[in-house]
Amino acid sequence: MKKAYIDSRWGKADSTHDPNLLANFKPRPSDILITTAPKAGTTWMQQILHQLRSGGDSNFDSIDEVVPWLELPRDGKSCSQVLEEFDQLIEPRIFKTHCTYQQTPGGVECAKIILSSRDPRDCCVSFYHHLLDFTDEARSRMGIPLPNSFDEYVNDWLNNGVWYRNIKSWWPYHDHPNLLWLRYEDMKNEFEASINQILNFLQWQLSAVQRERVLEYCSFAWMKQNVSKFAMQMNNKPVFKPGGFIRKGLIGDHKHLMTHEQEEKILAKTKVELPREALNYLEISVN
Ligand code: A3P
């Protein structure tokens, strides 16, 4: 069968990115997309939105079933099978994505978008632990190498540049009425205020009982205790070692692992890549 041409705007295919899915996905105005750079609180936001939509639900098996990852290739499933499954999801559909703005079907003109950003240094350290947490089987199946050293890993993270690509591509839309930009750090410090912002943005309401349930189920403690609901699976097999994924959930955790030089490299690139207004908004101070 002749392979259909896919526009390069949808990105290159890899083990977590299927451009075919993006090119053929039909966004609905009622859709909600969570967009993040990896390790910026994506799973937390999946849980928050699922809990807000349901008024508090602890009976789901896997967060990825109720809030799927939009561009993730599924082993043994064709693109049209995955898209059919997306069609069957309850409304409003909620998806997670790590796509740049340009790769996001419909962009801000179609769906409601919630972006969670996090300090790049904490995202970098969190992703390091994420890499160490893969099971050996998933590592070899997905072709993910073990980092030789933390220093080498930081350089690779910088060269890969996914944090920078994500934030840079979305920043021009930060004021758009269909985009709500939340910072992980604010969610940690003032969780209820962040919940109120999301409710306001989506025009949703909660009863007092529902609110209590949402606060409990979205707490770090509850998610850690129920980690099997949040750790990704492929072909019904765990991708991560037991306990991984919901790790520490702290602001500034990079201080425990990163040297001053490594931090400076990350900040220097942040300064080059982002406009001053974005740095101020993210409260990233660079000299
Ligand atoms: P750490 O590795 O710093 O602990 P993502 O879901 O985008 O992969 O992000 C994972 C990060 O979010 C991890 O950070 C994880 O611990 C943190 N996280 C997950 N659930 C959380 C929660 N309820 N509260 C705070 N942080 C949470």
py3Dmol code that shows the C-alpha trace and the ligand (Angstrom):
import py3Dmol

protein = """\
ATOM      1  CA  MET A   1       0.000   0.000   0.000  1.00  0.00           C
ATOM      2  CA  LYS A   2       1.284   3.449  -0.876  1.00  0.00           C
ATOM      3  CA  LYS A   3       2.202   5.464   2.202  1.00  0.00           C
ATOM      4  CA  ALA A   4       0.211   8.683   2.484  1.00  0.00           C
ATOM      5  CA  TYR A   5       2.254  11.881   2.401  1.00  0.00           C
ATOM      6  CA  ILE A   6       2.330  13.601   5.781  1.00  0.00           C
ATOM      7  CA  ASP A   7       3.184  17.266   6.036  1.00  0.00           C
ATOM      8  CA  SER A   8       6.434  17.854   7.961  1.00  0.00           C
ATOM      9  CA  ARG A   9       4.578  20.306  10.279  1.00  0.00           C
ATOM     10  CA  TRP A  10       3.338  17.277  12.262  1.00  0.00           C
ATOM     11  CA  GLY A  11       6.902  16.400  13.284  1.00  0.00           C
ATOM     12  CA  LYS A  12       9.076  13.308  12.946  1.00  0.00           C
ATOM     13  CA  ALA A  13       7.849   9.872  13.977  1.00  0.00           C
ATOM     14  CA  ASP A  14       9.407   8.290  17.056  1.00  0.00           C
ATOM     15  CA  SER A  15       8.362   5.949  19.870  1.00  0.00           C
ATOM     16  CA  THR A  16       6.155   8.622  21.474  1.00  0.00           C
ATOM     17  CA  HIS A  17       5.161  10.733  18.461  1.00  0.00           C
ATOM     18  CA  ASP A  18       2.965   9.597  15.578  1.00  0.00           C
ATOM     19  CA  PRO A  19       2.583  12.420  13.021  1.00  0.00           C
ATOM     20  CA  ASN A  20      -0.056  10.360  11.235  1.00  0.00           C
ATOM     21  CA  LEU A  21      -2.362  10.581  14.265  1.00  0.00           C
ATOM     22  CA  LEU A  22      -1.930  14.342  14.415  1.00  0.00           C
ATOM     23  CA  ALA A  23      -2.524  14.828  10.693  1.00  0.00           C
ATOM     24  CA  ASN A  24      -5.772  12.827  10.800  1.00  0.00           C
ATOM     25  CA  PHE A  25      -7.150  13.859  14.191  1.00  0.00           C
ATOM     26  CA  LYS A  26     -10.427  15.809  13.974  1.00  0.00           C
ATOM     27  CA  PRO A  27     -10.525  18.298  16.844  1.00  0.00           C
ATOM     28  CA  ARG A  28     -13.889  19.294  18.302  1.00  0.00           C
ATOM     29  CA  PRO A  29     -14.644  22.700  19.801  1.00  0.00           C
ATOM     30  CA  SER A  30     -15.515  20.920  23.063  1.00  0.00           C
ATOM     31  CA  ASP A  31     -12.085  19.226  23.291  1.00  0.00           C
ATOM     32  CA  ILE A  32      -9.661  20.152  26.029  1.00  0.00           C
ATOM     33  CA  LEU A  33      -5.942  19.692  25.430  1.00  0.00           C
ATOM     34  CA  ILE A  34      -3.309  19.598  28.137  1.00  0.00           C
ATOM     35  CA  THR A  35      -0.038  20.688  26.622  1.00  0.00           C
ATOM     36  CA  THR A  36       3.277  20.546  28.431  1.00  0.00           C
ATOM     37  CA  ALA A  37       6.972  20.054  28.051  1.00  0.00           C
ATOM     38  CA  PRO A  38       7.730  16.634  29.575  1.00  0.00           C
ATOM     39  CA  LYS A  39       7.854  16.521  33.409  1.00  0.00           C
ATOM     40  CA  ALA A  40       6.006  19.812  33.875  1.00  0.00           C
ATOM     41  CA  GLY A  41       3.109  18.207  35.736  1.00  0.00           C
ATOM     42  CA  THR A  42       1.296  16.582  32.803  1.00  0.00           C
ATOM     43  CA  THR A  43      -0.002  13.582  34.744  1.00  0.00           C
ATOM     44  CA  TRP A  44      -1.113  15.811  37.581  1.00  0.00           C
ATOM     45  CA  MET A  45      -3.074  17.939  35.095  1.00  0.00           C
ATOM     46  CA  GLN A  46      -4.570  14.801  33.511  1.00  0.00           C
ATOM     47  CA  GLN A  47      -5.762  13.796  36.966  1.00  0.00           C
ATOM     48  CA  ILE A  48      -7.042  17.294  37.799  1.00  0.00           C
ATOM     49  CA  LEU A  49      -9.094  17.545  34.618  1.00  0.00           C
ATOM     50  CA  HIS A  50     -10.457  14.028  34.873  1.00  0.00           C
ATOM     51  CA  GLN A  51     -11.475  14.733  38.477  1.00  0.00           C
ATOM     52  CA  LEU A  52     -13.062  18.076  37.621  1.00  0.00           C
ATOM     53  CA  ARG A  53     -14.952  16.548  34.698  1.00  0.00           C
ATOM     54  CA  SER A  54     -16.237  13.631  36.802  1.00  0.00           C
ATOM     55  CA  GLY A  55     -16.792  15.482  40.077  1.00  0.00           C
ATOM     56  CA  GLY A  56     -14.375  13.032  41.744  1.00  0.00           C
ATOM     57  CA  ASP A  57     -13.700   9.510  40.456  1.00  0.00           C
ATOM     58  CA  SER A  58     -11.328   6.998  42.034  1.00  0.00           C
ATOM     59  CA  ASN A  59     -12.532   3.994  40.033  1.00  0.00           C
ATOM     60  CA  PHE A  60     -10.588   4.366  36.801  1.00  0.00           C
ATOM     61  CA  ASP A  61      -7.784   1.886  36.073  1.00  0.00           C
ATOM     62  CA  SER A  62      -5.390   4.108  34.156  1.00  0.00           C
ATOM     63  CA  ILE A  63      -5.380   7.863  33.669  1.00  0.00           C
ATOM     64  CA  ASP A  64      -4.271   7.306  30.060  1.00  0.00           C
ATOM     65  CA  GLU A  65      -7.572   5.551  29.307  1.00  0.00           C
ATOM     66  CA  VAL A  66      -9.686   8.488  30.452  1.00  0.00           C
ATOM     67  CA  VAL A  67      -7.298  11.224  29.330  1.00  0.00           C
ATOM     68  CA  PRO A  68      -5.285   9.718  26.453  1.00  0.00           C
ATOM     69  CA  TRP A  69      -1.988  10.887  25.048  1.00  0.00           C
ATOM     70  CA  LEU A  70      -2.901  12.319  21.668  1.00  0.00           C
ATOM     71  CA  GLU A  71       0.202  11.606  19.561  1.00  0.00           C
ATOM     72  CA  LEU A  72       1.356   8.371  21.213  1.00  0.00           C
ATOM     73  CA  PRO A  73       1.722   5.438  18.769  1.00  0.00           C
ATOM     74  CA  ARG A  74      -0.128   2.377  20.118  1.00  0.00           C
ATOM     75  CA  ASP A  75       1.544  -1.018  19.637  1.00  0.00           C
ATOM     76  CA  GLY A  76      -0.615  -3.286  17.482  1.00  0.00           C
ATOM     77  CA  LYS A  77      -3.178  -0.588  16.639  1.00  0.00           C
ATOM     78  CA  SER A  78      -3.497   1.252  13.360  1.00  0.00           C
ATOM     79  CA  CYS A  79      -3.924   4.993  13.219  1.00  0.00           C
ATOM     80  CA  SER A  80      -7.590   4.616  12.221  1.00  0.00           C
ATOM     81  CA  GLN A  81      -8.238   2.239  15.157  1.00  0.00           C
ATOM     82  CA  VAL A  82      -6.809   4.777  17.584  1.00  0.00           C
ATOM     83  CA  LEU A  83      -8.838   7.586  16.003  1.00  0.00           C
ATOM     84  CA  GLU A  84     -11.999   5.471  16.279  1.00  0.00           C
ATOM     85  CA  GLU A  85     -11.275   4.989  19.985  1.00  0.00           C
ATOM     86  CA  PHE A  86     -10.879   8.749  20.328  1.00  0.00           C
ATOM     87  CA  ASP A  87     -14.320   9.136  18.724  1.00  0.00           C
ATOM     88  CA  GLN A  88     -15.833   6.960  21.474  1.00  0.00           C
ATOM     89  CA  LEU A  89     -14.439   8.963  24.404  1.00  0.00           C
ATOM     90  CA  ILE A  90     -16.913  10.717  26.648  1.00  0.00           C
ATOM     91  CA  GLU A  91     -17.403  14.424  26.054  1.00  0.00           C
ATOM     92  CA  PRO A  92     -15.776  16.737  26.691  1.00  0.00           C
ATOM     93  CA  ARG A  93     -12.784  14.774  25.459  1.00  0.00           C
ATOM     94  CA  ILE A  94      -9.533  15.570  27.239  1.00  0.00           C
ATOM     95  CA  PHE A  95      -6.132  14.755  25.748  1.00  0.00           C
ATOM     96  CA  LYS A  96      -2.563  15.150  26.863  1.00  0.00           C
ATOM     97  CA  THR A  97       0.069  16.252  24.362  1.00  0.00           C
ATOM     98  CA  HIS A  98       3.706  17.303  24.283  1.00  0.00           C
ATOM     99  CA  CYS A  99       3.309  18.827  20.822  1.00  0.00           C
ATOM    100  CA  THR A 100       4.528  22.271  19.903  1.00  0.00           C
ATOM    101  CA  TYR A 101       1.882  24.809  18.929  1.00  0.00           C
ATOM    102  CA  GLN A 102       2.498  24.134  15.228  1.00  0.00           C
ATOM    103  CA  GLN A 103       1.971  20.382  15.663  1.00  0.00           C
ATOM    104  CA  THR A 104      -1.264  20.759  17.648  1.00  0.00           C
ATOM    105  CA  PRO A 105      -4.339  20.023  15.501  1.00  0.00           C
ATOM    106  CA  GLY A 106      -6.708  22.990  15.546  1.00  0.00           C
ATOM    107  CA  GLY A 107      -4.467  25.038  17.862  1.00  0.00           C
ATOM    108  CA  VAL A 108      -6.113  27.640  20.055  1.00  0.00           C
ATOM    109  CA  GLU A 109      -8.791  28.293  17.442  1.00  0.00           C
ATOM    110  CA  CYS A 110     -10.500  24.975  18.032  1.00  0.00           C
ATOM    111  CA  ALA A 111      -9.985  23.435  21.457  1.00  0.00           C
ATOM    112  CA  LYS A 112      -9.528  24.826  24.950  1.00  0.00           C
ATOM    113  CA  ILE A 113      -5.883  24.460  25.873  1.00  0.00           C
ATOM    114  CA  ILE A 114      -4.396  24.212  29.348  1.00  0.00           C
ATOM    115  CA  LEU A 115      -0.628  24.541  29.514  1.00  0.00           C
ATOM    116  CA  SER A 116       1.374  23.633  32.579  1.00  0.00           C
ATOM    117  CA  SER A 117       4.923  24.978  32.629  1.00  0.00           C
ATOM    118  CA  ARG A 118       7.667  24.239  35.149  1.00  0.00           C
ATOM    119  CA  ASP A 119      11.171  25.518  35.825  1.00  0.00           C
ATOM    120  CA  PRO A 120      13.424  23.959  33.159  1.00  0.00           C
ATOM    121  CA  ARG A 121      15.981  22.877  35.787  1.00  0.00           C
ATOM    122  CA  ASP A 122      13.355  20.854  37.662  1.00  0.00           C
ATOM    123  CA  CYS A 123      11.986  19.418  34.395  1.00  0.00           C
ATOM    124  CA  CYS A 124      15.523  18.390  33.444  1.00  0.00           C
ATOM    125  CA  VAL A 125      16.180  16.597  36.757  1.00  0.00           C
ATOM    126  CA  SER A 126      12.728  15.016  36.789  1.00  0.00           C
ATOM    127  CA  PHE A 127      13.298  13.642  33.276  1.00  0.00           C
ATOM    128  CA  TYR A 128      16.644  12.179  34.366  1.00  0.00           C
ATOM    129  CA  HIS A 129      14.889  10.120  37.038  1.00  0.00           C
ATOM    130  CA  HIS A 130      12.185   9.275  34.513  1.00  0.00           C
ATOM    131  CA  LEU A 131      14.884   7.788  32.237  1.00  0.00           C
ATOM    132  CA  LEU A 132      16.316   5.739  35.094  1.00  0.00           C
ATOM    133  CA  ASP A 133      12.840   4.453  35.947  1.00  0.00           C
ATOM    134  CA  PHE A 134      12.113   2.563  32.696  1.00  0.00           C
ATOM    135  CA  THR A 135      11.915  -1.203  33.059  1.00  0.00           C
ATOM    136  CA  ASP A 136      14.730  -2.975  31.186  1.00  0.00           C
ATOM    137  CA  GLU A 137      12.197  -4.451  28.772  1.00  0.00           C
ATOM    138  CA  ALA A 138      10.565  -1.120  27.942  1.00  0.00           C
ATOM    139  CA  ARG A 139      13.998   0.476  27.611  1.00  0.00           C
ATOM    140  CA  SER A 140      15.133  -1.992  24.961  1.00  0.00           C
ATOM    141  CA  ARG A 141      11.747  -2.079  23.175  1.00  0.00           C
ATOM    142  CA  MET A 142      11.586   1.713  22.949  1.00  0.00           C
ATOM    143  CA  GLY A 143      15.324   2.104  22.266  1.00  0.00           C
ATOM    144  CA  ILE A 144      15.912   4.382  25.256  1.00  0.00           C
ATOM    145  CA  PRO A 145      19.569   4.337  26.381  1.00  0.00           C
ATOM    146  CA  LEU A 146      20.622   4.624  30.035  1.00  0.00           C
ATOM    147  CA  PRO A 147      22.498   7.891  30.581  1.00  0.00           C
ATOM    148  CA  ASN A 148      26.250   7.332  31.195  1.00  0.00           C
ATOM    149  CA  SER A 149      26.452  10.230  33.609  1.00  0.00           C
ATOM    150  CA  PHE A 150      24.265  13.074  34.818  1.00  0.00           C
ATOM    151  CA  ASP A 151      26.544  15.602  33.116  1.00  0.00           C
ATOM    152  CA  GLU A 152      26.279  13.862  29.755  1.00  0.00           C
ATOM    153  CA  TYR A 153      22.526  13.638  30.268  1.00  0.00           C
ATOM    154  CA  VAL A 154      22.217  17.418  30.922  1.00  0.00           C
ATOM    155  CA  ASN A 155      24.063  18.136  27.666  1.00  0.00           C
ATOM    156  CA  ASP A 156      21.771  15.746  25.772  1.00  0.00           C
ATOM    157  CA  TRP A 157      18.713  17.358  27.378  1.00  0.00           C
ATOM    158  CA  LEU A 158      19.944  20.774  26.270  1.00  0.00           C
ATOM    159  CA  ASN A 159      20.697  19.582  22.743  1.00  0.00           C
ATOM    160  CA  ASN A 160      17.332  17.890  22.447  1.00  0.00           C
ATOM    161  CA  GLY A 161      15.731  21.150  23.590  1.00  0.00           C
ATOM    162  CA  VAL A 162      12.166  19.886  24.011  1.00  0.00           C
ATOM    163  CA  TRP A 163      11.446  22.258  26.944  1.00  0.00           C
ATOM    164  CA  TYR A 164      12.572  25.246  24.880  1.00  0.00           C
ATOM    165  CA  ARG A 165      10.671  24.194  21.751  1.00  0.00           C
ATOM    166  CA  ASN A 166       7.473  23.712  23.706  1.00  0.00           C
ATOM    167  CA  ILE A 167       7.538  26.958  25.676  1.00  0.00           C
ATOM    168  CA  LYS A 168       8.802  29.035  22.742  1.00  0.00           C
ATOM    169  CA  SER A 169       6.108  27.775  20.412  1.00  0.00           C
ATOM    170  CA  TRP A 170       3.246  28.419  22.865  1.00  0.00           C
ATOM    171  CA  TRP A 171       4.402  31.729  24.309  1.00  0.00           C
ATOM    172  CA  PRO A 172       2.921  33.906  21.492  1.00  0.00           C
ATOM    173  CA  TYR A 173      -0.528  32.550  22.475  1.00  0.00           C
ATOM    174  CA  HIS A 174      -0.168  32.954  26.262  1.00  0.00           C
ATOM    175  CA  ASP A 175      -2.835  35.683  26.314  1.00  0.00           C
ATOM    176  CA  HIS A 176      -5.268  33.957  23.965  1.00  0.00           C
ATOM    177  CA  PRO A 177      -8.735  33.493  25.519  1.00  0.00           C
ATOM    178  CA  ASN A 178      -8.706  29.763  24.651  1.00  0.00           C
ATOM    179  CA  LEU A 179      -5.420  29.151  26.451  1.00  0.00           C
ATOM    180  CA  LEU A 180      -4.937  28.913  30.197  1.00  0.00           C
ATOM    181  CA  TRP A 181      -1.251  28.934  31.186  1.00  0.00           C
ATOM    182  CA  LEU A 182      -0.585  27.634  34.681  1.00  0.00           C
ATOM    183  CA  ARG A 183       2.769  27.307  36.352  1.00  0.00           C
ATOM    184  CA  TYR A 184       3.542  24.116  38.259  1.00  0.00           C
ATOM    185  CA  GLU A 185       5.036  26.231  41.045  1.00  0.00           C
ATOM    186  CA  ASP A 186       1.770  28.183  41.515  1.00  0.00           C
ATOM    187  CA  MET A 187      -0.235  24.959  41.488  1.00  0.00           C
ATOM    188  CA  LYS A 188       1.992  23.607  44.253  1.00  0.00           C
ATOM    189  CA  ASN A 189       1.767  26.789  46.338  1.00  0.00           C
ATOM    190  CA  GLU A 190      -1.895  27.614  45.813  1.00  0.00           C
ATOM    191  CA  PHE A 191      -3.638  24.538  44.579  1.00  0.00           C
ATOM    192  CA  GLU A 192      -7.212  25.624  45.287  1.00  0.00           C
ATOM    193  CA  ALA A 193      -6.654  28.947  43.523  1.00  0.00           C
ATOM    194  CA  SER A 194      -5.397  27.015  40.464  1.00  0.00           C
ATOM    195  CA  ILE A 195      -8.458  24.760  40.585  1.00  0.00           C
ATOM    196  CA  ASN A 196     -10.646  27.868  40.639  1.00  0.00           C
ATOM    197  CA  GLN A 197      -8.801  29.270  37.623  1.00  0.00           C
ATOM    198  CA  ILE A 198      -9.414  26.056  35.693  1.00  0.00           C
ATOM    199  CA  LEU A 199     -13.099  25.947  36.673  1.00  0.00           C
ATOM    200  CA  ASN A 200     -13.481  29.545  35.628  1.00  0.00           C
ATOM    201  CA  PHE A 201     -11.695  28.969  32.314  1.00  0.00           C
ATOM    202  CA  LEU A 202     -13.834  25.943  31.454  1.00  0.00           C
ATOM    203  CA  GLN A 203     -17.015  27.425  32.925  1.00  0.00           C
ATOM    204  CA  TRP A 204     -17.473  24.352  35.111  1.00  0.00           C
ATOM    205  CA  GLN A 205     -18.843  24.170  38.626  1.00  0.00           C
ATOM    206  CA  LEU A 206     -18.373  21.819  41.565  1.00  0.00           C
ATOM    207  CA  SER A 207     -20.442  21.119  44.642  1.00  0.00           C
ATOM    208  CA  ALA A 208     -18.671  21.305  48.015  1.00  0.00           C
ATOM    209  CA  VAL A 209     -18.597  17.489  48.227  1.00  0.00           C
ATOM    210  CA  GLN A 210     -17.146  17.169  44.729  1.00  0.00           C
ATOM    211  CA  ARG A 211     -14.526  19.808  45.503  1.00  0.00           C
ATOM    212  CA  GLU A 212     -13.416  17.893  48.564  1.00  0.00           C
ATOM    213  CA  ARG A 213     -13.049  14.699  46.525  1.00  0.00           C
ATOM    214  CA  VAL A 214     -11.127  16.501  43.778  1.00  0.00           C
ATOM    215  CA  LEU A 215      -8.696  17.992  46.297  1.00  0.00           C
ATOM    216  CA  GLU A 216      -8.066  14.586  47.848  1.00  0.00           C
ATOM    217  CA  TYR A 217      -7.639  12.649  44.591  1.00  0.00           C
ATOM    218  CA  CYS A 218      -5.313  15.271  43.102  1.00  0.00           C
ATOM    219  CA  SER A 219      -3.061  15.446  46.140  1.00  0.00           C
ATOM    220  CA  PHE A 220       0.480  14.161  45.751  1.00  0.00           C
ATOM    221  CA  ALA A 221      -0.123  11.687  48.604  1.00  0.00           C
ATOM    222  CA  TRP A 222      -3.199  10.153  46.943  1.00  0.00           C
ATOM    223  CA  MET A 223      -1.524   9.929  43.549  1.00  0.00           C
ATOM    224  CA  LYS A 224       1.608   8.363  45.058  1.00  0.00           C
ATOM    225  CA  GLN A 225      -0.510   5.819  46.917  1.00  0.00           C
ATOM    226  CA  ASN A 226      -2.354   4.965  43.697  1.00  0.00           C
ATOM    227  CA  VAL A 227       0.671   5.137  41.414  1.00  0.00           C
ATOM    228  CA  SER A 228      -0.425   2.170  39.281  1.00  0.00           C
ATOM    229  CA  LYS A 229      -3.219   4.356  37.854  1.00  0.00           C
ATOM    230  CA  PHE A 230      -0.631   6.874  36.636  1.00  0.00           C
ATOM    231  CA  ALA A 231       2.329   4.811  35.455  1.00  0.00           C
ATOM    232  CA  MET A 232       2.191   4.300  31.728  1.00  0.00           C
ATOM    233  CA  GLN A 233       1.590   0.806  30.331  1.00  0.00           C
ATOM    234  CA  MET A 234       2.213  -0.596  26.866  1.00  0.00           C
ATOM    235  CA  ASN A 235       0.583  -3.841  25.775  1.00  0.00           C
ATOM    236  CA  ASN A 236      -0.656  -4.247  29.362  1.00  0.00           C
ATOM    237  CA  LYS A 237       2.923  -4.272  30.620  1.00  0.00           C
ATOM    238  CA  PRO A 238       4.400  -1.603  32.903  1.00  0.00           C
ATOM    239  CA  VAL A 239       6.785   0.799  31.228  1.00  0.00           C
ATOM    240  CA  PHE A 240       8.210   2.012  34.560  1.00  0.00           C
ATOM    241  CA  LYS A 241       9.598   0.291  37.640  1.00  0.00           C
ATOM    242  CA  PRO A 242       7.218   0.098  40.607  1.00  0.00           C
ATOM    243  CA  GLY A 243       6.885   3.422  42.386  1.00  0.00           C
ATOM    244  CA  GLY A 244       8.384   5.530  39.588  1.00  0.00           C
ATOM    245  CA  PHE A 245       6.570   8.426  37.926  1.00  0.00           C
ATOM    246  CA  ILE A 246       4.919  10.135  40.916  1.00  0.00           C
ATOM    247  CA  ARG A 247       8.326  10.805  42.443  1.00  0.00           C
ATOM    248  CA  LYS A 248       8.870  13.817  44.772  1.00  0.00           C
ATOM    249  CA  GLY A 249       6.739  16.635  43.372  1.00  0.00           C
ATOM    250  CA  LEU A 250       8.873  19.442  44.787  1.00  0.00           C
ATOM    251  CA  ILE A 251       9.807  22.941  43.674  1.00  0.00           C
ATOM    252  CA  GLY A 252      13.571  23.401  43.279  1.00  0.00           C
ATOM    253  CA  ASP A 253      14.500  19.714  43.494  1.00  0.00           C
ATOM    254  CA  HIS A 254      17.275  20.340  40.936  1.00  0.00           C
ATOM    255  CA  LYS A 255      19.369  21.825  43.750  1.00  0.00           C
ATOM    256  CA  HIS A 256      20.044  18.307  45.035  1.00  0.00           C
ATOM    257  CA  LEU A 257      21.654  17.059  41.846  1.00  0.00           C
ATOM    258  CA  MET A 258      22.668  19.898  39.579  1.00  0.00           C
ATOM    259  CA  THR A 259      25.990  21.701  39.757  1.00  0.00           C
ATOM    260  CA  HIS A 260      26.165  25.467  39.438  1.00  0.00           C
ATOM    261  CA  GLU A 261      27.706  25.075  35.960  1.00  0.00           C
ATOM    262  CA  GLN A 262      24.924  22.784  34.747  1.00  0.00           C
ATOM    263  CA  GLU A 263      22.316  25.207  36.074  1.00  0.00           C
ATOM    264  CA  GLU A 264      24.053  28.111  34.348  1.00  0.00           C
ATOM    265  CA  LYS A 265      24.035  26.290  31.001  1.00  0.00           C
ATOM    266  CA  ILE A 266      20.284  25.735  31.261  1.00  0.00           C
ATOM    267  CA  LEU A 267      19.648  29.349  32.259  1.00  0.00           C
ATOM    268  CA  ALA A 268      21.907  30.693  29.513  1.00  0.00           C
ATOM    269  CA  LYS A 269      19.959  28.775  26.874  1.00  0.00           C
ATOM    270  CA  THR A 270      16.674  29.925  28.436  1.00  0.00           C
ATOM    271  CA  LYS A 271      17.822  33.527  28.101  1.00  0.00           C
ATOM    272  CA  VAL A 272      18.762  33.043  24.450  1.00  0.00           C
ATOM    273  CA  GLU A 273      15.601  31.180  23.491  1.00  0.00           C
ATOM    274  CA  LEU A 274      12.831  33.076  25.307  1.00  0.00           C
ATOM    275  CA  PRO A 275      11.743  36.717  25.213  1.00  0.00           C
ATOM    276  CA  ARG A 276      12.263  38.753  28.397  1.00  0.00           C
ATOM    277  CA  GLU A 277       8.498  38.888  28.981  1.00  0.00           C
ATOM    278  CA  ALA A 278       8.351  35.081  29.121  1.00  0.00           C
ATOM    279  CA  LEU A 279      11.298  34.894  31.517  1.00  0.00           C
ATOM    280  CA  ASN A 280       9.577  37.369  33.811  1.00  0.00           C
ATOM    281  CA  TYR A 281       6.319  35.469  33.643  1.00  0.00           C
ATOM    282  CA  LEU A 282       8.072  32.190  34.441  1.00  0.00           C
ATOM    283  CA  GLU A 283      10.037  33.960  37.197  1.00  0.00           C
ATOM    284  CA  ILE A 284      13.303  32.669  35.822  1.00  0.00           C
ATOM    285  CA  SER A 285      16.000  35.139  36.743  1.00  0.00           C
ATOM    286  CA  VAL A 286      18.937  35.254  34.394  1.00  0.00           C
ATOM    287  CA  ASN A 287      21.786  37.768  34.572  1.00  0.00           C
TER     288      ASN A 287
END
"""
ligand_1 = """\
27
A3P
P 9.346 14.998 40.081
O 10.065 14.009 39.227
O 10.141 16.269 40.284
O 8.891 14.434 41.378
P 4.889 14.649 34.123
O 3.581 14.097 34.541
O 4.784 15.812 33.204
O 5.787 13.568 33.643
O 5.563 15.282 35.430
C 6.034 14.466 36.455
C 6.376 15.339 37.648
O 5.143 15.785 38.261
C 7.125 14.515 38.707
O 8.028 15.443 39.310
C 5.982 14.129 39.639
O 6.412 13.765 40.929
C 5.156 15.428 39.641
N 3.780 15.212 40.124
C 2.924 14.219 39.791
N 1.792 14.320 40.500
C 1.925 15.395 41.302
C 1.089 16.029 42.288
N -0.107 15.553 42.613
N 1.565 17.128 42.912
C 2.787 17.619 42.611
N 3.634 17.076 41.707
C 3.198 15.972 41.048
"""
view = py3Dmol.view(width=600, height=400)
view.addModel(protein, "pdb")
view.setStyle({"model": 0}, {"cartoon": {"style": "trace"}})
view.addModel(ligand_1, "xyz")
view.setStyle({"model": 1}, {"stick": {}})
view.zoomTo()
view.show()
